Amino acid sequence: MDVWKCEECLDCPYLPLCFGGCRFLQRLQTGAIDGIDCRREYLDAALEKIVRQDIELRKRLFEEKNEGGGIFLHI
């Protein structure tokens, strides 16, 4: 399925993250690989937490690398 032509996907702010979801999971659930596996509910509920965890991890890695003397931020 071309998610760039699907009205449901085109209106979704998560399209650049998911591209219509996982085709493998769609196949397991419906037997077809050409459908949409929408995870919008999950992303609505979890995205902020995922981003916050990522920021905290990057801060810790930055601090660990800084303890060696030089300033280095790898993003």
VOGU-3710 file (C-alpha; in Angstrom, 3 decimals, decimal comma):
1> mdvwkceecl> 0,000/0,000/0,000  1,249/3,435/-0,881  0,677/5,320/2,379  1,375/8,624/0,621  -1,947/8,103/-1,201  -3,976/6,950/1,834  -6,161/9,765/3,228  -5,990/8,298/6,749  -2,188/8,374/6,669  -1,824/11,728/4,922
11> dcpylplcfg> -3,663/13,459/7,771  -1,544/11,754/10,454  1,315/13,678/12,100  3,169/10,388/12,676  3,442/9,389/9,006  7,148/10,367/8,832  7,787/8,030/11,789  5,754/4,976/10,869  5,112/5,003/7,089  1,842/3,149/7,631
21> gcrflqrlqt> 3,054/0,715/10,253  4,602/-2,716/10,165  3,709/-4,829/7,139  4,702/-8,006/9,004  2,237/-7,307/11,831  -0,441/-6,450/9,260  0,173/-9,825/7,613  -0,103/-11,645/10,943  -3,322/-9,868/11,886  -5,180/-9,910/8,571
31> gaidgidcrr> -3,322/-12,236/6,227  -2,663/-9,337/3,844  0,462/-7,250/3,596  -0,995/-4,270/1,729  -3,062/-2,705/4,525  -2,370/-0,043/7,110  -1,118/-1,060/10,547  -2,049/2,157/12,352  -0,262/2,754/15,674  -1,525/6,296/16,241
41> eyldaaleki> -3,102/5,472/19,622  0,185/4,020/20,845  2,213/6,971/19,551  -0,243/9,453/21,085  0,196/7,738/24,447  3,904/6,910/24,362  5,809/9,330/22,136  6,432/11,987/24,771  7,801/9,380/27,181  10,025/7,867/24,487
51> vrqdielrkr> 11,458/11,286/23,594  12,051/12,165/27,258  13,872/8,851/27,811  16,012/9,487/24,754  16,935/12,981/25,983  17,888/11,631/29,418  20,032/8,900/27,879  21,825/11,435/25,670  22,440/13,682/28,702  23,979/10,787/30,629
61> lfeekneggg> 26,164/9,779/27,701  27,279/13,385/27,291  28,152/13,637/30,977  30,100/10,363/30,870  32,093/11,503/27,847  32,717/14,879/29,483  34,263/13,248/32,547  37,189/12,295/30,311  38,199/15,959/30,021  37,057/17,030/26,557
71> iflhi> 33,659/18,352/25,581  32,023/16,016/23,097  28,354/15,780/22,204  27,352/13,079/19,766  23,780/13,367/18,560
//
